[in-house]
Every structure is written in C-alpha cells, then in structure tokens.
Amino acid sequence: MARRKRAETPAFAKYTVTHAWGQNLRSGPGTEHPVLRVIPRGTTVEAAAAEQNWVRVEDGWMDRQLMKEG
C-alpha cells in the first residue's frame, strides 16, 4: 500500500510596517478593538492568520493595508 504524501504547511507571509508613525497592534481584527501597543515603522512581522484586511501576528492583529508584504 502506497503512503500518502502529507500536505505541506504553507509558509506564513511576512509583512513590514510602512506607515510613518508605526502601526497599532490591536486585540482583534478591526478598529473597534483596543490598541495593545504601537509597532514601529520598519518592523517585520510574520502573519499567523488573516481575516479580510487584517493579519494576526504574535499577540494581536494588524491592518494589512498599512504594511508591505515580503
């Protein structure tokens, strides 16, 4: 019996904060959620999940539109 090849887990996308004043890290995916802290411009983060225009990073959510992928 042939073994089935396991599906590879996709690599998570990396994003760099491009907004001049940094970017808010929020407790949830949306501006209605409280700001946990500000991530400085030029910081690279790795997304663990995505929901519409928001990406989950470390311990919060960031707006994907204020970042550059790669």
PDB file as gemmi writes it, atoms N, CA and C in Angstrom:
CRYST1    1.000    1.000    1.000  90.00  90.00  90.00 P 1                      
ATOM      1  N   MET A   1       0.850  -1.180   0.000  1.00  0.00           N  
ATOM      2  CA  MET A   1       0.000   0.000   0.000  1.00  0.00           C  
ATOM      3  C   MET A   1       0.897   1.246   0.000  1.00  0.00           C  
ATOM      4  N   ALA A   2       0.652   2.139  -0.917  1.00  0.00           N  
ATOM      5  CA  ALA A   2       1.455   3.352  -1.039  1.00  0.00           C  
ATOM      6  C   ALA A   2       1.074   4.343   0.050  1.00  0.00           C  
ATOM      7  N   ARG A   3       2.074   4.992   0.582  1.00  0.00           N  
ATOM      8  CA  ARG A   3       1.833   6.004   1.608  1.00  0.00           C  
ATOM      9  C   ARG A   3       1.404   7.304   0.957  1.00  0.00           C  
ATOM     10  N   ARG A   4       0.447   7.968   1.560  1.00  0.00           N  
ATOM     11  CA  ARG A   4       0.016   9.269   1.061  1.00  0.00           C  
ATOM     12  C   ARG A   4       1.000  10.326   1.521  1.00  0.00           C  
ATOM     13  N   LYS A   5       1.345  11.194   0.633  1.00  0.00           N  
ATOM     14  CA  LYS A   5       2.244  12.290   0.966  1.00  0.00           C  
ATOM     15  C   LYS A   5       1.475  13.323   1.778  1.00  0.00           C  
ATOM     16  N   ARG A   6       2.069  13.731   2.890  1.00  0.00           N  
ATOM     17  CA  ARG A   6       1.430  14.731   3.738  1.00  0.00           C  
ATOM     18  C   ARG A   6       1.448  16.088   3.059  1.00  0.00           C  
ATOM     19  N   ALA A   7       0.361  16.801   3.198  1.00  0.00           N  
ATOM     20  CA  ALA A   7       0.302  18.156   2.639  1.00  0.00           C  
ATOM     21  C   ALA A   7       1.264  19.041   3.409  1.00  0.00           C  
ATOM     22  N   GLU A   8       2.008  19.847   2.698  1.00  0.00           N  
ATOM     23  CA  GLU A   8       2.950  20.731   3.351  1.00  0.00           C  
ATOM     24  C   GLU A   8       2.221  21.943   3.904  1.00  0.00           C  
ATOM     25  N   THR A   9       2.647  22.360   5.072  1.00  0.00           N  
ATOM     26  CA  THR A   9       2.084  23.550   5.679  1.00  0.00           C  
ATOM     27  C   THR A   9       2.629  24.769   4.960  1.00  0.00           C  
ATOM     28  N   PRO A  10       1.767  25.660   4.489  1.00  0.00           N  
ATOM     29  CA  PRO A  10       2.270  26.836   3.776  1.00  0.00           C  
ATOM     30  C   PRO A  10       3.041  27.752   4.713  1.00  0.00           C  
ATOM     31  N   ALA A  11       4.062  28.381   4.186  1.00  0.00           N  
ATOM     32  CA  ALA A  11       4.828  29.346   4.973  1.00  0.00           C  
ATOM     33  C   ALA A  11       3.958  30.575   5.211  1.00  0.00           C  
ATOM     34  N   PHE A  12       4.078  31.151   6.360  1.00  0.00           N  
ATOM     35  CA  PHE A  12       3.296  32.339   6.671  1.00  0.00           C  
ATOM     36  C   PHE A  12       3.947  33.562   6.032  1.00  0.00           C  
ATOM     37  N   ALA A  13       3.130  34.463   5.600  1.00  0.00           N  
ATOM     38  CA  ALA A  13       3.626  35.675   4.944  1.00  0.00           C  
ATOM     39  C   ALA A  13       4.298  36.596   5.951  1.00  0.00           C  
ATOM     40  N   LYS A  14       5.322  37.290   5.489  1.00  0.00           N  
ATOM     41  CA  LYS A  14       5.989  38.291   6.314  1.00  0.00           C  
ATOM     42  C   LYS A  14       5.601  39.663   5.796  1.00  0.00           C  
ATOM     43  N   TYR A  15       5.397  40.587   6.717  1.00  0.00           N  
ATOM     44  CA  TYR A  15       4.991  41.940   6.382  1.00  0.00           C  
ATOM     45  C   TYR A  15       5.905  42.929   7.089  1.00  0.00           C  
ATOM     46  N   THR A  16       6.142  44.068   6.457  1.00  0.00           N  
ATOM     47  CA  THR A  16       6.919  45.142   7.057  1.00  0.00           C  
ATOM     48  C   THR A  16       6.012  46.351   7.240  1.00  0.00           C  
ATOM     49  N   VAL A  17       6.046  46.932   8.432  1.00  0.00           N  
ATOM     50  CA  VAL A  17       5.246  48.114   8.738  1.00  0.00           C  
ATOM     51  C   VAL A  17       5.794  49.291   7.934  1.00  0.00           C  
ATOM     52  N   THR A  18       4.930  49.941   7.156  1.00  0.00           N  
ATOM     53  CA  THR A  18       5.366  51.041   6.296  1.00  0.00           C  
ATOM     54  C   THR A  18       4.797  52.396   6.707  1.00  0.00           C  
ATOM     55  N   HIS A  19       3.816  52.416   7.570  1.00  0.00           N  
ATOM     56  CA  HIS A  19       3.205  53.690   7.974  1.00  0.00           C  
ATOM     57  C   HIS A  19       4.228  54.516   8.755  1.00  0.00           C  
ATOM     58  N   ALA A  20       4.296  55.803   8.464  1.00  0.00           N  
ATOM     59  CA  ALA A  20       5.314  56.695   9.033  1.00  0.00           C  
ATOM     60  C   ALA A  20       5.370  56.678  10.559  1.00  0.00           C  
ATOM     61  N   TRP A  21       4.232  56.605  11.238  1.00  0.00           N  
ATOM     62  CA  TRP A  21       4.207  56.657  12.698  1.00  0.00           C  
ATOM     63  C   TRP A  21       4.106  55.276  13.332  1.00  0.00           C  
ATOM     64  N   GLY A  22       4.311  54.231  12.541  1.00  0.00           N  
ATOM     65  CA  GLY A  22       4.157  52.877  13.062  1.00  0.00           C  
ATOM     66  C   GLY A  22       2.736  52.391  12.852  1.00  0.00           C  
ATOM     67  N   GLN A  23       2.406  51.295  13.495  1.00  0.00           N  
ATOM     68  CA  GLN A  23       1.086  50.725  13.301  1.00  0.00           C  
ATOM     69  C   GLN A  23       0.554  50.146  14.598  1.00  0.00           C  
ATOM     70  N   ASN A  24      -0.746  50.327  14.807  1.00  0.00           N  
ATOM     71  CA  ASN A  24      -1.383  49.804  16.004  1.00  0.00           C  
ATOM     72  C   ASN A  24      -1.492  48.288  15.952  1.00  0.00           C  
ATOM     73  N   LEU A  25      -1.132  47.650  17.046  1.00  0.00           N  
ATOM     74  CA  LEU A  25      -1.385  46.224  17.244  1.00  0.00           C  
ATOM     75  C   LEU A  25      -2.645  46.164  18.089  1.00  0.00           C  
ATOM     76  N   ARG A  26      -3.695  45.557  17.559  1.00  0.00           N  
ATOM     77  CA  ARG A  26      -4.994  45.557  18.232  1.00  0.00           C  
ATOM     78  C   ARG A  26      -5.343  44.174  18.783  1.00  0.00           C  
ATOM     79  N   SER A  27      -6.273  44.147  19.709  1.00  0.00           N  
ATOM     80  CA  SER A  27      -6.674  42.882  20.338  1.00  0.00           C  
ATOM     81  C   SER A  27      -7.550  42.023  19.434  1.00  0.00           C  
ATOM     82  N   GLY A  28      -8.084  42.592  18.370  1.00  0.00           N  
ATOM     83  CA  GLY A  28      -8.923  41.861  17.434  1.00  0.00           C  
ATOM     84  C   GLY A  28      -8.839  42.490  16.050  1.00  0.00           C  
ATOM     85  N   PRO A  29      -9.431  41.816  15.040  1.00  0.00           N  
ATOM     86  CA  PRO A  29      -9.360  42.291  13.658  1.00  0.00           C  
ATOM     87  C   PRO A  29     -10.369  43.392  13.337  1.00  0.00           C  
ATOM     88  N   GLY A  30     -10.056  44.614  13.714  1.00  0.00           N  
ATOM     89  CA  GLY A  30     -10.934  45.738  13.421  1.00  0.00           C  
ATOM     90  C   GLY A  30     -10.592  46.924  14.308  1.00  0.00           C  
ATOM     91  N   THR A  31     -10.936  48.125  13.830  1.00  0.00           N  
ATOM     92  CA  THR A  31     -10.598  49.332  14.580  1.00  0.00           C  
ATOM     93  C   THR A  31     -11.415  49.484  15.862  1.00  0.00           C  
ATOM     94  N   GLU A  32     -12.463  48.694  16.010  1.00  0.00           N  
ATOM     95  CA  GLU A  32     -13.262  48.759  17.236  1.00  0.00           C  
ATOM     96  C   GLU A  32     -12.575  48.056  18.408  1.00  0.00           C  
ATOM     97  N   HIS A  33     -11.508  47.313  18.131  1.00  0.00           N  
ATOM     98  CA  HIS A  33     -10.768  46.608  19.182  1.00  0.00           C  
ATOM     99  C   HIS A  33      -9.692  47.515  19.763  1.00  0.00           C  
ATOM    100  N   PRO A  34      -9.428  47.401  21.068  1.00  0.00           N  
ATOM    101  CA  PRO A  34      -8.433  48.272  21.701  1.00  0.00           C  
ATOM    102  C   PRO A  34      -7.018  48.064  21.161  1.00  0.00           C  
ATOM    103  N   VAL A  35      -6.241  49.153  21.204  1.00  0.00           N  
ATOM    104  CA  VAL A  35      -4.834  49.113  20.799  1.00  0.00           C  
ATOM    105  C   VAL A  35      -4.021  48.540  21.959  1.00  0.00           C  
ATOM    106  N   LEU A  36      -3.208  47.528  21.654  1.00  0.00           N  
ATOM    107  CA  LEU A  36      -2.349  46.919  22.663  1.00  0.00           C  
ATOM    108  C   LEU A  36      -1.016  47.664  22.767  1.00  0.00           C  
ATOM    109  N   ARG A  37      -0.464  48.023  21.616  1.00  0.00           N  
ATOM    110  CA  ARG A  37       0.776  48.799  21.547  1.00  0.00           C  
ATOM    111  C   ARG A  37       0.992  49.223  20.099  1.00  0.00           C  
ATOM    112  N   VAL A  38       1.982  50.089  19.866  1.00  0.00           N  
ATOM    113  CA  VAL A  38       2.307  50.544  18.512  1.00  0.00           C  
ATOM    114  C   VAL A  38       3.580  49.827  18.064  1.00  0.00           C  
ATOM    115  N   ILE A  39       3.532  49.259  16.848  1.00  0.00           N  
ATOM    116  CA  ILE A  39       4.673  48.577  16.252  1.00  0.00           C  
ATOM    117  C   ILE A  39       5.399  49.601  15.373  1.00  0.00           C  
ATOM    118  N   PRO A  40       6.695  49.848  15.606  1.00  0.00           N  
ATOM    119  CA  PRO A  40       7.421  50.888  14.859  1.00  0.00           C  
ATOM    120  C   PRO A  40       7.557  50.598  13.363  1.00  0.00           C  
ATOM    121  N   ARG A  41       7.652  51.682  12.584  1.00  0.00           N  
ATOM    122  CA  ARG A  41       7.878  51.577  11.134  1.00  0.00           C  
ATOM    123  C   ARG A  41       9.170  50.790  10.890  1.00  0.00           C  
ATOM    124  N   GLY A  42       9.139  49.943   9.865  1.00  0.00           N  
ATOM    125  CA  GLY A  42      10.299  49.144   9.504  1.00  0.00           C  
ATOM    126  C   GLY A  42      10.356  47.792  10.188  1.00  0.00           C  
ATOM    127  N   THR A  43       9.482  47.552  11.167  1.00  0.00           N  
ATOM    128  CA  THR A  43       9.427  46.271  11.856  1.00  0.00           C  
ATOM    129  C   THR A  43       8.844  45.216  10.930  1.00  0.00           C  
ATOM    130  N   THR A  44       9.458  44.043  10.880  1.00  0.00           N  
ATOM    131  CA  THR A  44       8.934  42.927  10.095  1.00  0.00           C  
ATOM    132  C   THR A  44       8.233  41.958  11.041  1.00  0.00           C  
ATOM    133  N   VAL A  45       7.029  41.556  10.656  1.00  0.00           N  
ATOM    134  CA  VAL A  45       6.239  40.621  11.456  1.00  0.00           C  
ATOM    135  C   VAL A  45       5.830  39.443  10.583  1.00  0.00           C  
ATOM    136  N   GLU A  46       5.531  38.327  11.213  1.00  0.00           N  
ATOM    137  CA  GLU A  46       5.084  37.145  10.488  1.00  0.00           C  
ATOM    138  C   GLU A  46       3.623  36.891  10.822  1.00  0.00           C  
ATOM    139  N   ALA A  47       2.804  36.800   9.783  1.00  0.00           N  
ATOM    140  CA  ALA A  47       1.366  36.588   9.969  1.00  0.00           C  
ATOM    141  C   ALA A  47       1.071  35.121  10.264  1.00  0.00           C  
ATOM    142  N   ALA A  48       0.231  34.892  11.267  1.00  0.00           N  
ATOM    143  CA  ALA A  48      -0.175  33.542  11.628  1.00  0.00           C  
ATOM    144  C   ALA A  48      -1.567  33.212  11.086  1.00  0.00           C  
ATOM    145  N   ALA A  49      -2.331  34.246  10.759  1.00  0.00           N  
ATOM    146  CA  ALA A  49      -3.685  34.073  10.224  1.00  0.00           C  
ATOM    147  C   ALA A  49      -4.100  35.379   9.557  1.00  0.00           C  
ATOM    148  N   ALA A  50      -5.179  35.313   8.779  1.00  0.00           N  
ATOM    149  CA  ALA A  50      -5.686  36.515   8.123  1.00  0.00           C  
ATOM    150  C   ALA A  50      -7.202  36.506   8.147  1.00  0.00           C  
ATOM    151  N   GLU A  51      -7.770  37.693   8.220  1.00  0.00           N  
ATOM    152  CA  GLU A  51      -9.225  37.865   8.178  1.00  0.00           C  
ATOM    153  C   GLU A  51      -9.495  39.181   7.468  1.00  0.00           C  
ATOM    154  N   GLN A  52     -10.009  39.101   6.258  1.00  0.00           N  
ATOM    155  CA  GLN A  52     -10.226  40.269   5.403  1.00  0.00           C  
ATOM    156  C   GLN A  52      -8.931  41.059   5.279  1.00  0.00           C  
ATOM    157  N   ASN A  53      -8.902  42.323   5.691  1.00  0.00           N  
ATOM    158  CA  ASN A  53      -7.692  43.145   5.569  1.00  0.00           C  
ATOM    159  C   ASN A  53      -6.834  43.130   6.828  1.00  0.00           C  
ATOM    160  N   TRP A  54      -7.061  42.193   7.714  1.00  0.00           N  
ATOM    161  CA  TRP A  54      -6.334  42.121   8.972  1.00  0.00           C  
ATOM    162  C   TRP A  54      -5.510  40.839   9.036  1.00  0.00           C  
ATOM    163  N   VAL A  55      -4.328  40.955   9.647  1.00  0.00           N  
ATOM    164  CA  VAL A  55      -3.482  39.769   9.837  1.00  0.00           C  
ATOM    165  C   VAL A  55      -3.181  39.598  11.320  1.00  0.00           C  
ATOM    166  N   ARG A  56      -3.177  38.334  11.746  1.00  0.00           N  
ATOM    167  CA  ARG A  56      -2.851  38.001  13.141  1.00  0.00           C  
ATOM    168  C   ARG A  56      -1.346  37.838  13.234  1.00  0.00           C  
ATOM    169  N   VAL A  57      -0.738  38.554  14.155  1.00  0.00           N  
ATOM    170  CA  VAL A  57       0.695  38.459  14.402  1.00  0.00           C  
ATOM    171  C   VAL A  57       0.913  38.319  15.907  1.00  0.00           C  
ATOM    172  N   GLU A  58       1.884  37.549  16.292  1.00  0.00           N  
ATOM    173  CA  GLU A  58       2.235  37.370  17.702  1.00  0.00           C  
ATOM    174  C   GLU A  58       1.005  37.359  18.595  1.00  0.00           C  
ATOM    175  N   ASP A  59       0.749  38.465  19.278  1.00  0.00           N  
ATOM    176  CA  ASP A  59      -0.339  38.505  20.260  1.00  0.00           C  
ATOM    177  C   ASP A  59      -1.423  39.523  19.925  1.00  0.00           C  
ATOM    178  N   GLY A  60      -1.601  39.814  18.629  1.00  0.00           N  
ATOM    179  CA  GLY A  60      -2.629  40.765  18.243  1.00  0.00           C  
ATOM    180  C   GLY A  60      -2.870  40.781  16.745  1.00  0.00           C  
ATOM    181  N   TRP A  61      -3.579  41.819  16.284  1.00  0.00           N  
ATOM    182  CA  TRP A  61      -3.974  41.952  14.881  1.00  0.00           C  
ATOM    183  C   TRP A  61      -3.492  43.285  14.329  1.00  0.00           C  
ATOM    184  N   MET A  62      -3.102  43.272  13.051  1.00  0.00           N  
ATOM    185  CA  MET A  62      -2.644  44.483  12.373  1.00  0.00           C  
ATOM    186  C   MET A  62      -3.330  44.631  11.031  1.00  0.00           C  
ATOM    187  N   ASP A  63      -3.543  45.888  10.607  1.00  0.00           N  
ATOM    188  CA  ASP A  63      -4.182  46.187   9.325  1.00  0.00           C  
ATOM    189  C   ASP A  63      -3.186  45.929   8.191  1.00  0.00           C  
ATOM    190  N   ARG A  64      -3.523  45.001   7.323  1.00  0.00           N  
ATOM    191  CA  ARG A  64      -2.645  44.612   6.223  1.00  0.00           C  
ATOM    192  C   ARG A  64      -2.393  45.762   5.242  1.00  0.00           C  
ATOM    193  N   GLN A  65      -3.314  46.711   5.158  1.00  0.00           N  
ATOM    194  CA  GLN A  65      -3.181  47.824   4.212  1.00  0.00           C  
ATOM    195  C   GLN A  65      -2.076  48.803   4.593  1.00  0.00           C  
ATOM    196  N   LEU A  66      -1.606  48.758   5.822  1.00  0.00           N  
ATOM    197  CA  LEU A  66      -0.558  49.649   6.278  1.00  0.00           C  
ATOM    198  C   LEU A  66       0.802  48.959   6.321  1.00  0.00           C  
ATOM    199  N   MET A  67       0.892  47.807   5.622  1.00  0.00           N  
ATOM    200  CA  MET A  67       2.129  47.047   5.611  1.00  0.00           C  
ATOM    201  C   MET A  67       2.466  46.633   4.186  1.00  0.00           C  
ATOM    202  N   LYS A  68       3.722  46.279   3.987  1.00  0.00           N  
ATOM    203  CA  LYS A  68       4.182  45.772   2.688  1.00  0.00           C  
ATOM    204  C   LYS A  68       4.529  44.300   2.868  1.00  0.00           C  
ATOM    205  N   GLU A  69       4.008  43.468   1.985  1.00  0.00           N  
ATOM    206  CA  GLU A  69       4.309  42.032   2.073  1.00  0.00           C  
ATOM    207  C   GLU A  69       5.705  41.764   1.556  1.00  0.00           C  
ATOM    208  N   GLY A  70       6.381  40.903   2.252  1.00  0.00           N  
ATOM    209  CA  GLY A  70       7.709  40.479   1.799  1.00  0.00           C  
ATOM    210  C   GLY A  70       8.821  40.860   2.709  1.00  0.00           C  
TER     211      GLY A  70                                                      
END                                                                             
